[in-house]
Amino acid sequence: MNALLDTFRWLGQERRLLVVALGVLIVITALAVVGASHETRNMYREIQVLQKEQDDLESEYEKLVLEQSAWANNTRVDQIAR
């Protein structure tokens, strides 16, 4: 800690302000990086949920198309019509 104080004493007033300003900017930048990383994780999780929902819906659609083709079979329609 004394080394840091000695360095501050050695620096001129303008340099001290510059060092403090740069330190504040570094902290702000670090917080922005943490926030961006958190947001990225949340978006990735949401993408995974939506992709699973899409897969489920595509599977259900394929089943419904198969069922529709079974119900629309010409033989079945003839049997019902008679």
DAFEN-V184180 format. One record per backbone hydrogen bond with DSSP energy under -1.0 kcal/mol. CO is the residue of the C=O (numbers start at 0). NH is the residue of the N-H. E is the energy in kcal/mol with one decimal. If there is no record, write none. Layout:
co	nh	e
CO	NH	E
CO	NH	E
This chain:
co	nh	e
0	4	-2.1
1	5	-2.9
2	6	-2.2
3	7	-2.3
4	8	-2.5
5	9	-2.1
6	10	-1.9
11	15	-2.4
12	16	-2.0
13	17	-2.1
14	18	-2.8
15	19	-2.7
16	20	-2.7
17	21	-2.7
18	22	-2.3
19	23	-2.5
20	24	-2.4
21	25	-2.3
22	26	-2.1
23	27	-2.5
24	28	-2.6
25	29	-2.5
26	30	-2.3
27	31	-2.1
28	32	-2.3
29	33	-2.3
30	34	-2.4
31	35	-2.5
32	36	-2.4
33	37	-2.2
34	38	-2.4
35	39	-2.3
36	40	-2.3
37	41	-2.2
38	42	-2.5
39	43	-2.5
40	44	-2.3
41	45	-2.1
42	46	-2.4
43	47	-2.1
44	48	-2.0
45	49	-2.5
46	50	-2.5
47	51	-2.0
48	52	-2.2
49	53	-2.3
50	54	-2.4
51	55	-2.5
52	56	-2.5
53	57	-2.5
54	58	-2.2
55	59	-2.3
56	60	-2.5
57	61	-2.3
58	62	-1.9
59	63	-2.4
60	64	-2.5
61	65	-2.1
62	66	-2.5
63	67	-2.7
64	68	-2.2
65	69	-1.8
66	70	-2.4
67	71	-2.0
72	76	-2.3
73	77	-2.5
74	78	-2.3
75	79	-2.3
76	80	-2.2
77	81	-1.6
